[in-house]
Amino acid sequence: KAVASALTSAEKANAQLFHPTAIQQMNEAAKSEARALAEAEALKIAKEEESSANSGSSSKLDPRQRKKQTEATYERLYHRKLREKRAAAASKWATGVSDAASRVWNLHRVLARRNDPVSRKNFLEVVAESEVPKEFGGAEERLVRVQNEKDGIDGERSSTLSKANFSLFSLFWVQLCIGLGGRVQRLLRYDNSNLEGDVAALYPAICAASLEMVTELYDVMQMGSSSSDDAAAGLSSTGTGWSSVGVMGGSAGLENSVFLGMDGKGDDDVLSKADEAAGGFLGGASADVWTHVETSSAGDVSNQSSGLARSGGASSATSSSTLAVFSSAEWIALQGGKRTGDTTMGLMPLQCAFLSESKKRLFAPLKFMFPEAVAVDEDGVALPVLPTLPSRYDLAKLDANIREELSLADPRQGGGDLSMTTMISETVVSMLHEFCSSAKRAISDAGEDRIVDPRTGSATESIKHNLKVAVVMSTLAAFVRNAPENTFVVPYRPAQSSQHEEASHSCSHALLPALQEIDTLVKSSILNPLARALNRLVSTAIAKMHRGTYLQDSGDNAQSSSFVQVHLHDLYEKFATTYLSPLPNEYASVV
């Protein structure tokens, strides 16, 4: 009953956040607050303009410009308020789930440490031998499946949890994740999926709050341990499946030597060691505070760790303890997906919806890139025309769109763990792959023999068009190459943050396939055919040297100019002016 009561409390927290009314109220509150602030700011600007006009120093804006400025201010404030509302709602949800999980963990700990005074049997073993209630049937089924998979094909297939794999907390946590996934799916389908965009936008804040929540629960498990290795034994070390002993699961982490470092010493010594390990206090300590030797000042630590905190406090983001949390059974179950064998569990439906919405926003500008040009002659007959290429303004809008999506993974903006950076970057890579496919279709297929005039060496319209495509791809590659730093590092300079540096590095590494695809496309479709065509012109000119060697008169031996100056110099000059100058430096050097 106690575990069922805690599950009810956790599901109540889920219902308060993942509910159509809550989503709508969140949006309405953000709109009303943003509108009030925008109107107040517009009124302030109007008063300043009026006072300036009275003094004759400036002129007033016309009503249309003022309305446009007010709407831009409102949009900026609305997005900021909406982000704050989502972060606050996610924090409240995480608090409710964490409180319920802590109650179950405390119960699990007490049962594991107490015995029946008559039978001398451990209370947790008594619970393990009893039948699992029907309301936890889904969790038991999944845990049994993982247990059988762990035993292997040759192992004996069981229909119930063994005593060694029984964990009261695991039953609670898995059942909670099952209910959470079902609730999110129903909310995404509500009212013909009209709320799907607003629900998916919750994912960054939910991911950040859930990471902080699981890390705090991990801290509760580790609190008082003299070594992080002992507490890490309660984690799923492989990270490939659920473990019967998770962050809080299993009684192995409840032995005296593990839980409080007791080795037959007095309680005073134990508590002093626990207090020392916790950084001088037992409450609210982050795992990083006492599992690592700090090499930076307190100000640097607070600045670097503020990104993953739900309310601006310290957080563990890139430490061995956090890596242990990412590989724990509880975190894997909460995230769902392939690692659990169930894509409808935990936050996986919300993550899929978030990636779907992100993909829609990223792919939206592509329909305006490389439009087919149409031309007709005087008789109305369609003429073959090369596609229209994107302008630098179009590429700048695409770059802004990419950076806006990547900013959702900004640690300081509540972007969750760094895996979100890679996740969004992979979506950007898929969008750039589609861009490269469109660019390849826009490249002229005139053939190597017709891209350069064989008699004069002048460029045809086909190669001129292809050189412009190379410039477009070079500009896009520069934007993509600079996007990680411009998104995570540049906005916060001169301040430095290890979290933002790591996010930038992870993003740069994830975007490498797109840069390689752009480079391969330009070289294989534009530069290599051009280089072969130019080499044929050079070989034709060099052939004149052999004809001149055997056909020239004896009186022509004393020539004032060399063969290169006579036959090749002008050709090289034409190459440099016609073909190399329009190309970016990195492509011109290849030719």
C-alpha positions as CSV (number, residue, x, y, z in Angstrom):
1,K,0.0,0.0,0.0
2,A,2.8,2.4,0.8
3,V,4.4,1.8,-2.6
4,A,1.0,2.1,-4.3
5,S,0.4,5.4,-2.5
6,A,3.8,6.7,-3.7
7,L,3.0,5.6,-7.2
8,T,-0.3,7.5,-7.0
9,S,1.5,10.6,-5.8
10,A,4.0,10.4,-8.7
11,E,1.2,9.8,-11.3
12,K,-0.5,12.9,-9.8
13,A,2.6,14.9,-10.6
14,N,2.6,13.5,-14.1
15,A,-1.1,14.4,-14.5
16,Q,-0.5,18.0,-13.3
17,L,2.1,18.6,-16.0
18,F,1.0,16.4,-18.9
19,H,-2.5,17.6,-19.2
20,P,-4.2,19.6,-22.0
21,T,-5.5,22.2,-19.5
22,A,-2.0,22.6,-18.0
23,I,-0.5,23.1,-21.4
24,Q,-3.1,25.7,-22.4
25,Q,-2.9,27.6,-19.1
26,M,0.9,27.7,-19.4
27,N,0.6,29.3,-22.9
28,E,-2.1,31.7,-21.9
29,A,-0.2,32.8,-18.8
30,A,3.0,33.4,-20.9
31,K,1.0,35.4,-23.4
32,S,-0.7,37.6,-20.9
33,E,2.5,38.4,-19.0
34,A,4.4,39.0,-22.2
35,R,1.6,41.3,-23.6
36,A,1.6,43.3,-20.4
37,L,5.4,43.7,-20.4
38,A,5.4,44.6,-24.1
39,E,2.7,47.3,-23.6
40,A,4.5,48.7,-20.6
41,E,7.7,48.9,-22.6
42,A,5.9,50.4,-25.6
43,L,4.4,53.1,-23.3
44,K,7.8,53.9,-21.9
45,I,9.3,54.3,-25.4
46,A,6.3,56.5,-26.4
47,K,6.9,58.8,-23.5
48,E,10.6,59.0,-24.2
49,E,9.8,59.8,-27.9
50,E,7.3,62.5,-26.8
51,S,9.8,64.1,-24.5
52,S,12.5,64.0,-27.2
53,A,10.1,65.5,-29.8
54,N,9.3,68.3,-27.5
55,S,12.9,69.1,-27.2
56,G,13.3,68.9,-30.9
57,S,16.0,66.2,-30.8
58,S,14.2,63.4,-32.7
59,S,11.1,62.5,-34.5
60,K,8.3,60.1,-33.6
61,L,7.9,56.7,-35.2
62,D,4.8,56.3,-37.4
63,P,2.1,54.0,-36.1
64,R,3.0,51.2,-38.4
65,Q,6.6,51.1,-37.3
66,R,5.6,51.4,-33.7
67,K,3.2,48.5,-34.0
68,K,5.9,46.4,-35.7
69,Q,8.3,47.2,-32.9
70,T,5.8,46.3,-30.3
71,E,5.0,43.0,-31.9
72,A,8.7,42.1,-32.1
73,T,9.1,43.0,-28.4
74,Y,6.0,40.9,-27.6
75,E,7.4,37.8,-29.4
76,R,10.7,38.1,-27.7
77,L,9.1,38.4,-24.2
78,Y,6.6,35.6,-25.0
79,H,9.3,33.1,-25.8
80,R,11.2,34.1,-22.7
81,K,8.2,33.8,-20.5
82,L,7.1,30.5,-22.1
83,R,10.6,29.1,-21.5
84,E,10.4,30.2,-17.8
85,K,6.9,28.7,-17.4
86,R,8.1,25.4,-18.8
87,A,11.2,25.3,-16.6
88,A,9.1,26.0,-13.5
89,A,6.5,23.3,-14.4
90,A,9.2,20.8,-15.1
91,S,10.9,21.6,-11.8
92,K,7.6,21.1,-10.0
93,W,7.0,17.8,-11.7
94,A,10.5,16.6,-10.9
95,T,10.0,17.6,-7.2
96,G,6.8,15.6,-7.0
97,V,8.3,12.5,-8.6
98,S,11.4,12.8,-6.5
99,D,9.4,13.0,-3.2
100,A,7.5,9.8,-4.1
101,A,10.6,8.0,-5.2
102,S,12.4,9.0,-2.0
103,R,9.5,7.5,0.1
104,V,9.8,4.2,-1.8
105,W,13.6,4.2,-1.4
106,N,13.4,4.8,2.3
107,L,10.9,2.0,2.6
108,H,13.1,-0.3,0.6
109,R,16.1,0.6,2.8
110,V,14.2,-0.1,6.0
111,L,12.9,-3.4,4.8
112,A,16.4,-4.5,3.6
113,R,18.0,-3.6,7.0
114,R,15.3,-5.1,9.3
115,N,14.5,-8.7,10.2
116,D,11.4,-10.4,11.7
117,P,12.2,-10.8,15.5
118,V,10.5,-14.2,15.5
119,S,11.6,-15.9,12.3
120,R,14.8,-13.9,11.9
121,K,13.8,-13.5,8.2
122,N,14.6,-10.3,6.3
123,F,11.5,-8.2,5.6
124,L,12.6,-7.6,2.0
125,E,12.8,-11.3,1.4
126,V,9.3,-11.7,2.8
127,V,8.0,-9.0,0.4
128,A,9.9,-10.7,-2.5
129,E,8.2,-14.0,-1.8
130,S,4.7,-12.5,-1.9
131,E,2.8,-12.0,-5.1
132,V,3.3,-8.7,-6.9
133,P,0.1,-6.6,-7.0
134,K,-1.7,-6.3,-10.4
135,E,-1.1,-2.6,-10.6
136,F,2.6,-3.4,-10.9
137,G,2.1,-6.2,-13.4
138,G,3.5,-4.2,-16.3
139,A,6.7,-3.5,-14.4
140,E,7.1,-7.1,-13.3
141,E,6.6,-8.3,-16.8
142,R,9.4,-6.1,-18.1
143,L,11.8,-6.9,-15.3
144,V,11.2,-10.6,-15.8
145,R,12.0,-10.2,-19.5
146,V,15.2,-8.4,-18.7
147,Q,16.0,-11.1,-16.1
148,N,15.6,-13.9,-18.7
149,E,17.6,-12.0,-21.3
150,K,20.4,-11.5,-18.8
151,D,20.4,-15.3,-18.0
152,G,20.8,-16.0,-21.7
153,I,19.1,-18.3,-24.1
154,D,20.4,-21.5,-22.4
155,G,19.2,-20.3,-19.1
156,E,16.0,-21.4,-17.5
157,R,13.1,-19.1,-18.5
158,S,11.2,-17.8,-15.4
159,S,7.8,-16.1,-15.1
160,T,8.6,-14.4,-11.8
161,L,11.3,-12.3,-10.4
162,S,14.0,-14.1,-8.5
163,K,14.9,-13.1,-5.0
164,A,18.3,-12.0,-6.1
165,N,16.8,-9.7,-8.8
166,F,13.9,-8.4,-6.7
167,S,13.9,-4.7,-6.0
168,L,10.9,-2.8,-4.5
169,F,12.2,0.5,-5.9
170,S,12.7,-1.0,-9.4
171,L,9.0,-2.2,-9.5
172,F,7.9,1.3,-8.5
173,W,10.2,3.1,-11.0
174,V,9.5,1.0,-14.0
175,Q,5.7,1.1,-13.4
176,L,6.0,4.9,-13.1
177,C,7.9,5.1,-16.4
178,I,5.3,2.9,-18.1
179,G,2.5,5.2,-16.9
180,L,4.4,8.3,-17.9
181,G,4.9,7.0,-21.5
182,G,1.2,6.2,-21.9
183,R,0.1,9.6,-20.5
184,V,2.5,11.4,-22.9
185,Q,1.2,9.4,-25.9
186,R,-2.4,10.2,-25.1
187,L,-1.5,13.9,-24.7
188,L,0.3,14.0,-28.0
189,R,-2.8,12.5,-29.8
190,Y,-5.3,14.8,-27.9
191,D,-7.6,16.9,-30.1
192,N,-6.1,15.5,-33.4
193,S,-2.6,16.3,-32.2
194,N,-3.3,20.0,-32.1
195,L,-1.1,20.3,-28.9
196,E,1.7,18.2,-30.2
197,G,4.0,21.2,-30.9
198,D,3.5,22.7,-27.4
199,V,3.9,19.3,-25.7
200,A,7.1,18.5,-27.7
201,A,8.5,21.9,-26.6
202,L,8.5,20.7,-23.0
203,Y,11.2,18.1,-23.7
204,P,14.3,20.3,-23.1
205,A,13.0,21.5,-19.7
206,I,11.8,18.0,-18.8
207,C,15.1,16.5,-19.7
208,A,17.0,19.0,-17.6
209,A,14.7,18.5,-14.7
210,S,14.8,14.7,-14.9
211,L,18.6,14.7,-15.1
212,E,18.7,16.8,-11.9
213,M,16.1,14.6,-10.2
214,V,17.9,11.3,-10.9
215,T,21.2,12.9,-10.0
216,E,19.8,14.0,-6.6
217,L,18.4,10.5,-6.0
218,Y,21.9,9.1,-6.8
219,D,23.3,11.6,-4.3
220,V,21.0,10.2,-1.7
221,M,22.3,6.7,-2.4
222,Q,25.9,7.9,-2.3
223,M,25.6,10.2,0.7
224,G,28.0,9.1,3.4
225,S,29.9,6.7,1.2
226,S,33.7,7.1,1.6
227,S,34.3,6.0,-2.0
228,S,32.2,6.6,-5.1
229,D,33.2,3.2,-6.4
230,D,31.2,1.5,-3.6
231,A,28.1,3.4,-4.5
232,A,28.7,2.9,-8.2
233,A,28.2,-0.8,-7.6
234,G,24.5,-0.1,-7.4
235,L,24.5,1.1,-11.0
236,S,24.0,-0.7,-14.3
237,S,27.7,-0.6,-15.4
238,T,27.2,-1.7,-18.9
239,G,24.4,0.7,-19.7
240,T,22.9,-1.7,-22.1
241,G,19.9,-2.9,-20.0
242,W,18.1,-2.7,-16.8
243,S,19.9,-4.0,-13.7
244,S,18.2,-5.4,-10.6
245,V,20.4,-3.0,-8.7
246,G,20.0,0.5,-9.9
247,V,20.8,3.9,-8.4
248,M,18.6,3.1,-5.5
249,G,17.6,-0.5,-6.2
250,G,18.8,-3.7,-4.6
251,S,20.0,-4.4,-1.0
252,A,23.7,-4.8,-2.0
253,G,24.2,-1.0,-1.5
254,L,22.5,-1.2,1.9
255,E,25.2,-3.0,3.7
256,N,26.8,-1.1,6.6
257,S,30.2,-1.0,4.9
258,V,28.6,0.5,1.8
259,F,25.8,2.7,3.1
260,L,27.7,4.5,5.9
261,G,31.2,3.2,5.6
262,M,30.9,1.2,8.8
263,D,33.7,-1.1,9.6
264,G,33.0,-1.8,13.2
265,K,33.8,1.8,14.1
266,G,31.8,4.1,16.3
267,D,28.9,6.1,15.0
268,D,30.7,9.4,15.7
269,D,33.6,8.4,13.4
270,V,31.1,7.2,10.7
271,L,29.2,10.4,10.8
272,S,32.3,12.5,10.7
273,K,33.5,10.6,7.6
274,A,30.1,11.0,6.0
275,D,30.1,14.7,6.7
276,E,33.6,15.1,5.4
277,A,32.8,13.2,2.2
278,A,29.7,15.3,1.7
279,G,31.7,18.5,1.8
280,G,30.9,19.5,5.4
281,F,27.1,19.0,5.3
282,L,24.7,16.2,4.6
283,G,21.9,17.9,2.8
284,G,21.7,19.1,-0.8
285,A,25.2,18.2,-1.8
286,S,25.9,17.6,-5.4
287,A,27.8,14.5,-6.3
288,D,30.6,16.5,-7.9
289,V,31.2,18.4,-4.7
290,W,32.6,15.4,-2.9
291,T,33.5,12.7,-5.6
292,H,36.2,14.9,-7.2
293,V,39.1,17.0,-6.1
294,E,38.2,20.5,-7.1
295,T,40.9,22.3,-9.0
296,S,39.1,25.6,-9.6
297,S,37.7,28.3,-7.4
298,A,34.2,28.2,-5.9
299,G,33.1,31.0,-8.2
300,D,34.2,29.0,-11.3
301,V,32.4,25.9,-10.0
302,S,29.2,27.7,-9.5
303,N,29.4,29.4,-12.9
304,Q,30.2,26.2,-14.7
305,S,27.5,24.1,-13.0
306,S,24.6,26.5,-13.2
307,G,23.5,25.2,-16.6
308,L,21.9,22.0,-15.5
309,A,20.3,23.2,-12.3
310,R,16.6,23.6,-12.2
311,S,16.7,26.8,-10.3
312,G,20.3,28.0,-10.8
313,G,22.0,25.9,-8.2
314,A,25.0,23.7,-8.6
315,S,24.7,20.6,-10.7
316,S,26.8,17.7,-11.8
317,A,27.0,17.7,-15.6
318,T,30.3,16.2,-16.8
319,S,31.7,14.1,-14.0
320,S,32.2,10.4,-13.4
321,S,29.1,10.4,-11.1
322,T,26.9,11.8,-13.9
323,L,28.3,9.3,-16.3
324,A,27.3,6.6,-13.8
325,V,23.8,8.2,-13.7
326,F,23.5,8.0,-17.5
327,S,24.3,4.3,-17.4
328,S,22.0,3.5,-14.4
329,A,18.9,1.4,-14.7
330,E,16.7,4.3,-13.5
331,W,17.9,6.8,-16.1
332,I,17.6,4.2,-18.9
333,A,14.1,3.3,-17.9
334,L,13.1,7.0,-17.7
335,Q,14.5,7.7,-21.1
336,G,13.0,4.6,-22.7
337,G,13.8,3.7,-26.3
338,K,16.0,0.9,-27.7
339,R,18.0,0.3,-24.6
340,T,14.8,-0.8,-22.8
341,G,13.3,-2.5,-25.8
342,D,10.2,-0.3,-25.5
343,T,9.7,2.9,-27.5
344,T,6.5,3.8,-25.6
345,M,8.0,3.9,-22.2
346,G,9.2,7.0,-20.2
347,L,10.1,10.1,-22.0
348,M,10.8,8.4,-25.4
349,P,7.4,9.5,-26.9
350,L,8.1,13.0,-25.9
351,Q,11.6,12.8,-27.3
352,C,10.3,11.5,-30.6
353,A,7.7,14.3,-30.8
354,F,10.4,16.9,-30.0
355,L,12.7,15.5,-32.8
356,S,9.8,15.5,-35.2
357,E,8.9,19.1,-34.5
358,S,12.6,20.1,-34.8
359,K,12.9,18.3,-38.1
360,K,9.8,20.2,-39.4
361,R,11.3,23.5,-38.5
362,L,14.7,22.6,-40.0
363,F,13.4,21.3,-43.2
364,A,10.8,24.1,-43.8
365,P,13.3,26.5,-45.5
366,L,14.5,23.8,-47.9
367,K,11.4,24.1,-50.1
368,F,12.6,27.6,-51.1
369,M,16.1,26.4,-52.0
370,F,17.1,25.6,-55.6
371,P,13.6,26.3,-57.1
372,E,13.2,25.3,-60.7
373,A,13.5,28.2,-63.1
374,V,11.1,28.5,-66.1
375,A,11.7,30.1,-69.4
376,V,9.9,30.1,-72.7
377,D,10.7,31.3,-76.2
378,E,8.6,33.6,-78.3
379,D,6.5,30.6,-79.5
380,G,5.7,29.6,-75.9
381,V,8.0,26.5,-76.0
382,A,9.7,25.8,-72.7
383,L,13.4,26.2,-72.7
384,P,15.9,24.3,-70.5
385,V,17.0,26.6,-67.7
386,L,19.4,25.9,-64.8
387,P,17.8,26.1,-61.3
388,T,17.9,29.3,-59.3
389,L,20.5,29.2,-56.6
390,P,20.0,30.3,-53.0
391,S,21.2,33.9,-52.2
392,R,23.5,34.7,-49.3
393,Y,20.4,36.0,-47.5
394,D,18.7,32.6,-47.9
395,L,21.8,30.9,-46.5
396,A,21.9,33.3,-43.6
397,K,18.3,32.5,-42.7
398,L,19.2,28.8,-42.9
399,D,22.2,29.4,-40.5
400,A,19.9,31.3,-38.1
401,N,17.5,28.4,-38.2
402,I,20.2,25.9,-37.4
403,R,21.6,28.0,-34.5
404,E,18.1,28.5,-33.1
405,E,17.5,24.7,-33.0
406,L,21.0,24.1,-31.5
407,S,20.3,26.7,-28.8
408,L,17.6,24.4,-27.4
409,A,20.4,22.2,-26.1
410,D,22.1,25.2,-24.4
411,P,22.9,24.1,-20.8
412,R,22.3,27.6,-19.4
413,Q,18.8,27.6,-21.1
414,G,17.8,24.3,-19.5
415,G,18.8,22.2,-22.4
416,G,19.2,19.0,-20.4
417,D,22.2,16.7,-20.8
418,L,24.8,17.0,-23.5
419,S,23.3,14.1,-25.4
420,M,20.6,16.5,-26.6
421,T,23.3,18.5,-28.4
422,T,24.3,15.4,-30.4
423,M,20.6,14.5,-30.9
424,I,19.7,17.9,-32.4
425,S,23.0,17.9,-34.4
426,E,22.0,14.6,-36.0
427,T,18.7,16.2,-37.1
428,V,20.7,19.1,-38.6
429,V,22.9,16.6,-40.4
430,S,19.9,14.9,-42.0
431,M,18.6,18.4,-43.1
432,L,22.0,19.2,-44.7
433,H,22.0,15.8,-46.4
434,E,18.7,16.8,-48.1
435,F,20.2,20.2,-49.0
436,C,23.2,18.4,-50.6
437,S,20.8,16.2,-52.6
438,S,19.0,19.3,-53.9
439,A,22.3,21.0,-54.7
440,K,23.4,17.9,-56.6
441,R,20.3,18.0,-58.7
442,A,21.0,21.7,-59.4
443,I,24.5,21.1,-60.8
444,S,24.7,21.2,-64.6
445,D,25.2,17.8,-66.2
446,A,26.6,19.2,-69.4
447,G,29.6,16.8,-69.3
448,E,33.3,17.4,-69.1
449,D,33.6,18.0,-72.8
450,R,31.2,20.9,-72.8
451,I,31.9,22.7,-69.6
452,V,35.0,24.4,-71.2
453,D,35.5,25.7,-74.7
454,P,38.2,23.5,-76.2
455,R,39.4,26.2,-78.6
456,T,39.5,29.3,-76.5
457,G,39.5,27.8,-73.0
458,S,36.7,30.2,-72.0
459,A,34.0,29.1,-69.5
460,T,30.6,28.0,-70.6
461,E,27.4,28.9,-68.9
462,S,27.3,25.4,-67.4
463,I,30.6,25.7,-65.6
464,K,29.8,29.3,-64.5
465,H,26.6,27.9,-62.9
466,N,28.6,25.1,-61.2
467,L,31.1,27.5,-59.8
468,K,28.3,29.5,-58.2
469,V,27.0,26.2,-56.7
470,A,30.5,25.7,-55.2
471,V,30.4,29.2,-53.7
472,V,27.0,28.4,-52.2
473,M,28.2,25.1,-50.6
474,S,31.4,26.8,-49.3
475,T,29.3,29.5,-47.6
476,L,27.0,26.9,-46.1
477,A,30.0,24.9,-44.9
478,A,31.4,28.0,-43.2
479,F,28.1,28.6,-41.4
480,V,27.9,25.0,-40.3
481,R,31.5,25.0,-39.1
482,N,31.0,28.1,-37.0
483,A,27.5,27.3,-35.7
484,P,28.6,25.4,-32.6
485,E,30.8,28.2,-31.3
486,N,28.4,30.9,-32.3
487,T,25.6,29.1,-30.4
488,F,27.3,27.9,-27.2
489,V,30.4,30.0,-26.7
490,V,30.2,33.4,-28.4
491,P,27.0,34.7,-26.7
492,Y,28.6,34.3,-23.3
493,R,32.0,35.8,-23.9
494,P,34.1,37.1,-22.2
495,A,32.8,34.5,-19.6
496,Q,34.0,31.0,-20.1
497,S,32.1,27.8,-19.2
498,S,33.4,24.3,-19.5
499,Q,29.8,23.1,-20.1
500,H,29.4,25.4,-23.1
501,E,32.9,24.4,-24.4
502,E,32.0,20.8,-24.2
503,A,28.6,21.4,-25.8
504,S,30.4,23.2,-28.7
505,H,32.9,20.4,-29.0
506,S,30.2,17.7,-29.1
507,C,28.1,19.6,-31.6
508,S,31.2,20.2,-33.9
509,H,32.0,16.5,-33.8
510,A,28.4,15.5,-34.6
511,L,28.2,17.9,-37.5
512,L,31.4,16.5,-39.2
513,P,29.5,14.1,-41.4
514,A,27.6,17.0,-43.0
515,L,30.8,18.9,-43.6
516,Q,32.3,15.8,-45.2
517,E,29.3,15.3,-47.4
518,I,29.4,18.9,-48.6
519,D,33.2,18.6,-49.4
520,T,32.7,15.3,-51.2
521,L,29.8,16.7,-53.3
522,V,31.7,19.7,-54.5
523,K,34.9,17.8,-55.3
524,S,33.2,14.9,-57.1
525,S,30.6,16.9,-59.0
526,I,32.3,20.2,-59.7
527,L,36.0,20.4,-59.0
528,N,37.2,17.0,-60.4
529,P,35.4,17.4,-63.8
530,L,36.7,21.0,-64.0
531,A,40.2,19.9,-63.3
532,R,40.1,17.1,-65.9
533,A,38.8,19.5,-68.5
534,L,41.5,22.1,-67.7
535,N,44.2,19.3,-67.8
536,R,43.1,18.4,-71.3
537,L,43.6,22.1,-72.4
538,V,47.1,22.1,-70.9
539,S,47.9,18.8,-72.6
540,T,46.8,20.2,-76.0
541,A,49.0,23.2,-75.5
542,I,52.0,21.1,-74.5
543,A,51.5,19.0,-77.6
544,K,52.4,22.1,-79.7
545,M,55.9,21.9,-78.1
546,H,56.5,18.5,-79.8
547,R,55.2,19.7,-83.1
548,G,57.3,22.8,-83.0
549,T,60.4,20.8,-82.0
550,Y,60.2,18.7,-85.2
551,L,58.7,21.1,-87.7
552,Q,60.5,24.4,-86.8
553,D,63.1,25.8,-89.2
554,S,66.8,25.9,-88.3
555,G,66.6,29.7,-88.3
556,D,64.1,29.7,-85.5
557,N,66.5,28.3,-82.9
558,A,67.3,31.7,-81.3
559,Q,63.8,32.5,-79.9
560,S,63.6,35.3,-77.4
561,S,60.7,33.7,-75.4
562,S,60.4,30.2,-74.0
563,F,57.7,27.8,-74.9
564,V,55.9,28.3,-71.6
565,Q,55.8,32.1,-72.1
566,V,54.5,31.7,-75.6
567,H,52.0,28.9,-75.3
568,L,51.2,28.3,-71.6
569,H,51.5,31.7,-69.8
570,D,48.3,33.1,-71.3
571,L,46.5,29.9,-70.7
572,Y,47.4,29.8,-67.0
573,E,46.4,33.4,-66.7
574,K,43.0,32.6,-68.2
575,F,42.6,29.7,-65.8
576,A,43.4,31.9,-62.8
577,T,41.0,34.6,-63.9
578,T,38.1,32.6,-65.2
579,Y,38.0,29.5,-62.9
580,L,40.1,30.0,-59.8
581,S,39.2,33.6,-58.8
582,P,35.4,32.8,-58.5
583,L,36.1,29.8,-56.3
584,P,36.8,30.0,-52.5
585,N,40.3,29.4,-51.4
586,E,39.8,25.9,-50.1
587,Y,38.3,24.8,-53.5
588,A,40.7,26.8,-55.7
589,S,43.7,25.1,-54.1
590,V,42.2,21.7,-55.0
591,V,41.9,22.7,-58.7
